[in-house]
Amino acid sequence: MIVQGTPLPTFNELIEVLKRQFSNHSVYTFDSKPQKSIIVRKSALVGVQITVRDNEIIIDACCPNIFISALIGLVSTVFPPYHHFEMKVTDFLKNKYNPGHV
């Protein structure tokens, strides 16, 4: 999912906002290439990867465990827990950074 809006938070501001909103989940940076992203981990199997680019926040369902992720691959985005958590984070970010376009 993509959230568009202006002004968007800086990378560090977004981490702090996510840590406050999802305090019962793990929120950490992931030094992916070509740029860093943020992982919000609900469980060892369910999470989202967030990337900030220009005027967009890109949210993708993911499996935050690197070993399990290698086994599951793209199948993870098909299962409801991944999609539901992705939508939960997307809805929060849309409401926070682009409230007129929910």
Contact map, one row per residue, 1 for C-alpha under 8 A:
111000000000000000000000000000000000000000000000000000000111000000000000000000000000011001000000000000
111100000000000000000000000000000000000000000000000000011110000000000000000000000000000001000000000000
111110000000000000000000000000000000000000000000000000011110000000000000000000000000000001001100110000
011111000000000000000000000000000000000000000000000000111000000000000000000000000000000000000100110000
001111110000000000000000000000000000000000000000000000110000000000000000000000000000000000000000110000
000111110000000000000000000000000000000000000000000000100000000000000000000000000000000000000000110000
000011111000000000000000000000000000000000000000000000100000000000000000000000000000000000000000100000
000011111100000000000000000000000000000000000000000000110000000000000000000000000000000000000000100000
000000111111110000000000000000000000000000000000000000000000000000000000000000000000000000000000000000
000000011111110000000000000000000000000000000000000000000000000000000000000000000000000000000000000000
000000001111111000000000000000000000000000000000000100000000000000000000000000000000000000000000000000
000000001111111100000000000000000000000000000000000000000000000000000000000000000000000000000000000000
000000001111111110000000000000000000000000000000000000000000000000000000000000000000000000000000000000
000000001111111111000000000000000000000000000000000000000000000000000000000000000000000000000000000000
000000000011111111100000001110000000010000000000000000000000000000000000000000000000000000000000000000
000000000001111111110000000000000000000000000000000000000000000000000000000000000000000000000000000000
000000000000111111111000000000000000000000000000000000000000000000000000000000000000000000000000000000
000000000000011111111110001000000000000100000000000000000000000000000000000000000000000000000000000000
000000000000001111111110111000000000000000000000000000000000000000000000000000000000000000000000000000
000000000000000111111110000000000000000000000000000000000000000000000000000000000000000000000000000000
000000000000000011111110000000000000000000000000000000000000000000000000000000000000000000000000000000
000000000000000001111111111000000000000100000000000000000000000000000000000000000000000000000000000000
000000000000000001111111110000000000000000000000000000000000000000000000000000000000000000000000000000
000000000000000000000111110000000000000000000000000000000000000000000000000000000000000000000000000000
000000000000000000100111111000000000000111100000000000000000000000000000000000000000000000000000000000
000000000000000000100111111100000000001111000000000000000000000000000000000000000000000000000000000000
000000000000001001100100111110000000011110000000000000000000000000000000000000000000000000000000000000
000000000000001000000000011111000000011100000000000000000000000000000000000000000000000000000000000000
000000000000001000000000001111100001111000000000000000000000000000000000000000000000000000000000000000
000000000000000000000000000111110001111000000000000000000000000000000000000000000000000000000000000000
000000000000000000000000000011111011100000000000000000000000000000000000000000000000000000000000000000
000000000000000000000000000001111111100000000000000000000000000000000000000000000000000000000000000000
000000000000000000000000000000111111000000000000000000000000000000000000000000000000000000000000000000
000000000000000000000000000000011111000000000000000000000000000000000000000000000000000000000000000000
000000000000000000000000000000111111100000000000000000000000000000000000000000000000000000000000000000
000000000000000000000000000011111111110000000000001000000000000000000000000000000000000000000000000000
000000000000000000000000000011110011111000000000111100000000000000000000000000000000000000000000000000
000000000000001000000000001111000001111100000000111000000000000000000000000000000000000000000000000000
000000000000000000000000011111000000111110000011110000000000000100000000000000000000000000000000000000
000000000000000001000100111100000000011111000011110000000000000000000000000000000000000000000000000000
000000000000000000000000111000000000001111110111000000000000000100000000000000000000000000000000000000
000000000000000000000000110000000000000111111110000000000000000000000000000000000000100000000000000000
000000000000000000000000100000000000000011111110000000000000000100000000000000000000000000000000000000
000000000000000000000000000000000000000011111110000000000000001110000000000000000000000000000000000000
000000000000000000000000000000000000000001111110000000000000001110011000000000000000000000000000000000
000000000000000000000000000000000000000011111111000000000000111100000000000000001100100000000000000000
000000000000000000000000000000000000001111111111100000000000111100000000000000000100110000000000000000
000000000000000000000000000000000000001110000111110000000011111100000000000000000100110010000000000000
000000000000000000000000000000000000111100000011111000000011110000000000000000000000000000000000000000
000000000000000000000000000000000000111100000001111100001111000000000000000000000000000000000000000000
000000000000000000000000000000000001110000000000111110001110000000000000000000000000000000000000000000
000000000010000000000000000000000000100000000000011111111100000000000000000000000000000000000000000000
000000000000000000000000000000000000000000000000001111111100000000000000000000000000000000000000000000
000000000000000000000000000000000000000000000000000111110000000000000000000000000000000000000000000000
000111110000000000000000000000000000000000000000000111111000000000000000000000000000000000000000000000
011110010000000000000000000000000000000000000000000111111100000000000000000000000000000000000000000000
011100000000000000000000000000000000000000000000011110111110000000000000000000000000000000000000000000
111000000000000000000000000000000000000000000000011110011111000000000000000000000000000000000000000000
111000000000000000000000000000000000000000000001111000001111100000000000000000000000010011000000000000
100000000000000000000000000000000000000000000001110000000111110000000000000000000000010000000000000000
000000000000000000000000000000000000000000000111100000000011111000000000000110000110110000000000000000
000000000000000000000000000000000000000000000111100000000001111100001000000110000100000000000000000000
000000000000000000000000000000000000000000011111000000000000111111011000000100000000000000000000000000
000000000000000000000000000000000000001010111111000000000000011111001000000000000000000000000000000000
000000000000000000000000000000000000000000011000000000000000001111111000000000000000000000000000000000
000000000000000000000000000000000000000000000000000000000000001111111100000000000000000000000000000000
000000000000000000000000000000000000000000000000000000000000000011111110000000000000000000000000000000
000000000000000000000000000000000000000000001000000000000000001011111111000000000000000000000000000000
000000000000000000000000000000000000000000001000000000000000011111111111100000000000000000000000000000
000000000000000000000000000000000000000000000000000000000000000001111111100000000000000000000000000000
000000000000000000000000000000000000000000000000000000000000000000111111100000000000000000000000000000
000000000000000000000000000000000000000000000000000000000000000000011111111100000000000000000000000000
000000000000000000000000000000000000000000000000000000000000000000001111111100000000000000000000000000
000000000000000000000000000000000000000000000000000000000000000000000001111111000000000000000000000000
000000000000000000000000000000000000000000000000000000000000000000000001111111100000000000000000000000
000000000000000000000000000000000000000000000000000000000000111000000001111111100100000000000000000000
000000000000000000000000000000000000000000000000000000000000110000000000011111110110000000000000000000
000000000000000000000000000000000000000000000000000000000000000000000000011111110110000000000000000000
000000000000000000000000000000000000000000000000000000000000000000000000001111111110000000000000000000
000000000000000000000000000000000000000000000000000000000000000000000000000011111111000000000000000000
000000000000000000000000000000000000000000000100000000000000000000000000000000111111100000000000000000
000000000000000000000000000000000000000000000111000000000000110000000000000111111111110000000000000000
000000000000000000000000000000000000000000000000000000000000100000000000000011111111111000000000000000
000000000000000000000000000000000000000000000000000000000000000000000000000000011111111100000000000000
000000000000000000000000000000000000000001000111000000000000100000000000000000001111111110000000000000
100000000000000000000000000000000000000000000011000000000011100000000000000000000111111111000000000000
100000000000000000000000000000000000000000000000000000000000000000000000000000000011111111100000000000
000000000000000000000000000000000000000000000000000000000000000000000000000000000001111111110000000000
000000000000000000000000000000000000000000000001000000000010000000000000000000000000111111111000000000
111000000000000000000000000000000000000000000000000000000010000000000000000000000000011111111100000000
000000000000000000000000000000000000000000000000000000000000000000000000000000000000001111111110000001
000000000000000000000000000000000000000000000000000000000000000000000000000000000000000111111111000000
001000000000000000000000000000000000000000000000000000000000000000000000000000000000000011111111110000
001100000000000000000000000000000000000000000000000000000000000000000000000000000000000001111111111011
000000000000000000000000000000000000000000000000000000000000000000000000000000000000000000111111111101
000000000000000000000000000000000000000000000000000000000000000000000000000000000000000000011111111000
001111110000000000000000000000000000000000000000000000000000000000000000000000000000000000001111111000
001111000000000000000000000000000000000000000000000000000000000000000000000000000000000000001111111111
000000000000000000000000000000000000000000000000000000000000000000000000000000000000000000000111111111
000000000000000000000000000000000000000000000000000000000000000000000000000000000000000000000010011111
000000000000000000000000000000000000000000000000000000000000000000000000000000000000000000000100011111
000000000000000000000000000000000000000000000000000000000000000000000000000000000000000000100110011111
